[in-house]
């Protein structure tokens, strides 16, 4: 009878996930900080059901639990990352895949500190979001034994699902130009990434394509998203012209700080300044006036990441280097409205 008892049977009786049951039964409960009461429940269920753990004799490696890992920055905004995670989970449910997915936070630029988790001993595959250039350099410099899918980044040996950030930057500038603006400020986080760079290049290239001079018409403001005084000081250092200024915010987590600063300077939006942000998190509709934004298809991208990872796991090596690109949609609001037809 014991040979017919499955891991899922033990998990169901103990009222835990199959991943938790697998980790307990493989002696890794302490390593993953699984509560003693949970551990005991799994062991009791296995004993009562007569479960016998199967060990593959051909390899000394422990069986990989049915687990996918979503690596995300520890300072992420809960909205977009939650939506991304929900998209992956939705894909698993829709396709009836017996896989658990967990979020493993890391500090931006220090993904290397989580290297021991990027292993087939822990998970069958990984999706990574919010990587900096330093994180990508770490991935480029190492070989990993499990399939990895990167969201909006590319690296050697990985599949990628990306936003066309260059075109997003062009979209923002073209909208500002249609509104008659000729002076601009790019507001960017201090951390570096190819995505931020491509938004900037697309923005300035679109100006140069109509004969504008990016060197004299576009200023840049770099600040820590969470350092409000430092952000205000960086904005104070700008030399603002008397004409209307178009602010292109490369990360919409900076929208609140920018609108507060403009109000403190008695600059009225959109009379004195217009704003377009990248991303469409709730902050864009909470501030007053609501902010025009470039909406990223986060749900569609998360589903594509999940689909790509499933294919990479099923057909190892087939998705290495595969890239799927998505565009952005301009959502016009009061901070920089569409011109009437």
N, C-alpha and C positions, 0 to 999 in steps of 0.2 A: 504493500500500500504506500510506503514512504516514497517509492520511486515515482508515484503519480502526483505527489504534492509539489506544487509549483511555488516559486518565490512570491508570486502575486497572491497566492492563497495565504501565505504567512503575513504578508503586508496587510491584506484585507482583514484578517482576524485581529491583528494588532492595531488596526486603524491608523496606519502610517503609509507613506508612499513606498513604492517598490525600491526606490533609490535608498531611502533610509533603512529599509529592511536589509538590502544588500550590504550596506556599509557596516551595519551591526553584525551580521552573520559572517562577514569577512574579518572581524576583529578590529574595525577601524572606528568604532563609536567614539572613543576618547579623542582620536585625531581630529574628528570633525565636530567635536563638542556636542555630541548628541546626549540629551538629558538621560540620567540614569533610569528614570521611570520609563522613558521611551525604550531604552536599551532592554530593560527587563521585560517589557511587554512583548517585544519582538522575540526574545529568547524563549519566553514562556509559550508564545504562539507556535514557534518552531518545534518546541518539545512536545506540545500537545498534539500537533498535527503529524509528528513523526517526520519532519522535513530533514532530508539529507542533502547538504550542499554539494553540488557537483563541482569538481576541480579538474580542469583540463590538464592532462598529464604531459602533453607535448610541450608545454611552455611553463616557465617558472613565474610568469607574470600573472597577477591576480586578474580575475575576470572584471572587465570594465562594466560599471553599473550603467543602466539606461539613463544617462544624464547628459544634457547639453549645458554649457556654461556661457552666460552672457557677461563679458567683462565690460564694466562701465565705470567712468570716473567717479571718485568718491564725492566730488563737488558738483555732480550733475544736478540739473533742475529736474525735480521729480516728474513734472508733466510730460515732456517729450520722451524721457527714458521709460517712464511707466507705459506710455503708448507703444513704444517700441517693443517692450517686454510683452505687452498684451497681444501685439500682433504675432509674435513668435508663438506664444501660448495658444492663440486662436488657430494658427496653422496646425499645431500638433493635435488639437482637439478635432478640427475639421477632418483631418486625415487619419484619425484614430490611431495615432502613433503612441506606443507605450513608452514614452520618454518624459522625464522630468526636466525642467529648466530652472536654473537658479541664477541670481545676479551675484557676481563677485566684484566688489568695488576695488579700484586701484587709484593711486594718486597720479594725476596727470604728469607725464614725463618719467614715471617710475614704474612702468609696467614690468620691468625686469625683476622687481621685487616679488612678483607673483609667478615667476618662471616655473616653480615646482608644481603649480596648479595647471599649467599648460601641458598636460600629460595624458596619455591614454589610460594610465592607471587611475585617473580621476574621472574623466569624461570621454565620451565618444567624439565630441566635436565642440568647437567654440565659435561664438560670434563676438566681435570686439567693436565697441563704439567709443567715440570721443578720444581717439589716439592723437598724441602730439607727434612732431617730427622725431623727437627722441624715442618715443615708443616704437615708431615705424622702423627707425634705425636698428633698434634692438631685435625686432622680428626679422629684418633683412639679414642680420648677422648670425642667425641661428637656424638650425633645422629642427622642425617639430614633427612628432610622429602622429599627430592627430590632425584632422582637417580643420582649417580655420577660415572663417569668412569675415572680412572687414567691412564695416559700414562707413562709407565715404572716405576710405583710404585705400591705397594699393601698396602691396609689399610682395617680395619674392616668395613664391610657394603658396600664396593665399588667393582665394577667390575674393571678389570685391563687388559690392553694390554701392554705387556712388551717385551723388547729385552732380549735375553739370554746373559747378560753381562759377565757371567762367561766364557762361550764359546768364546766370543769376545776376552777376555784377553788371553785365551789359543791360539787362532788363531794368535795373535800378537807375542807371545813368540815362537810358533812353526815356524813361518816364520823367525824370527831372528835367531833361532838355525839352521835352514836349510841354512842360509846365513853364518854360521860359527861364529856368535858373541857369546861372553861369559860374557860381561859386559853391564849393562843396567841401564837406568834411567827412572823412572815413573814421568811424569810431570802432576800435578793435580791442579785443582782449590782449593781454600781454603775452600769453603763450602763443607759440608758433605752430602752424600746421599748413599743409598744402592747400586744404580747403579754404582757409582764410586768405592765403596768398592769391589763389585763383579768383576769388570774389573781388579782391582789390584790383588785380590785373584786368579782369573783364570790365570793371567800372571805369578805370582810366583809359583803357583802349577805346571804349565806346565814345569817350570825349574826344580823343585824338582823331578818331575816324571822321568826325564832323569839323575838324580843323581847330579844336580847342587845345589849350596848353595845360596838360595835367600838372606840370611842374609849378605853375603859378596859380592854378585855379583850384587845386585839390590839396587840402591839408590833412594830416593824420593825427589822431589822438589815440594813444595806447594807455590802457588802464586795467587794473585788477577789478574784475566784476564785483568783488565783495569788499573793496576798499573805497567806501564812499568819499571820504575826504581826499584820498589820492586821485580818485576819478574827477572830482570837482576841480582839483588843482591842475590836472592835465587839461581840462576844458578851459580853465582860466588862462592857460598859456597860449591858447589860440589867438590869432589875429583876425577878428571877424570884420568883414566889410560891411558897408552900410546897406548893400543889396541883400535880398533874401538869400539864405544859405540852405543848401540841401544836405542833410545829415544822413549818411548811409551807415547804419548800425549793423556790423557784421555778425553780432550775436544778440538776439533780442532780450537776453538777460540784462543787458545794459540800458534798455529803454527807460526804465524807471529813473535811474540816475541821471540820464540825459534830460528827461522832461522836467525833473525837479530843478536841475541847474538852469534850464532855459527860463523857468518861472522865476527863479531867483534873480536872473538878469533882466527881468521884465520883457523878455522876448516872447511874443505871442505866436503860437502855431495855428494855422499856416501863414499868417500875415508876414512875420519876420523870418521864420525858419520852417522848413518842411522836413519830414522824417520818413524814411523807409527802413524797415528792419528786416533782417534775415531770420526766418523762423516765424511760426504763427502760434506761439504759446499764449495763454490767456492774458498776460500782461499787456498785450497790444490792444485789447478791448477794455481793460480795466482803467488805464490811464486816460486822462482827458487833455486834448481830444484823442479819440482812438487813433492808433497808428497803422498806416499802410504797411503791409508786410509781404514778404516773399514766402509763400507757403510751401513747405517741403512735404512731399507725400510720405510721411513717416510710416504710416500703416502699410502702405504698399511696399515700401522698402524693407520693413521688418519681415513681412511675409516672404518677399523674395530672398532675404537672407536665410530664412528657415528652409525654403525650398532648395536653395543652393547647397546649404549644409547637408540636408538629407541626401541630395544627389552625390555630394562629395563622399559621404560616409558609405553609401551603397556602391559607388563605383570609384574606388580610391584612385586619385590622380586625375580623374576625368575633368574635374572642375578647377584644377590648379591654373591660376592666371586668368580665369574667366572674369569678365567685367560686365555688369549691367548698369546702365546709366538712366537716371530719372531727371526730369526737368522740374522747375519751380513755377508756381502760379502767383501772379501779382494780385493781392487782395487789397483793393483801394478803400481807404477810409479817410477821415477828415484831415489827418496830418499831411496828406498829399493826395488830394482827390483826383479822379479822372476828369479830363476836360470834357465839357458837353459836346455832343456830336453836332 
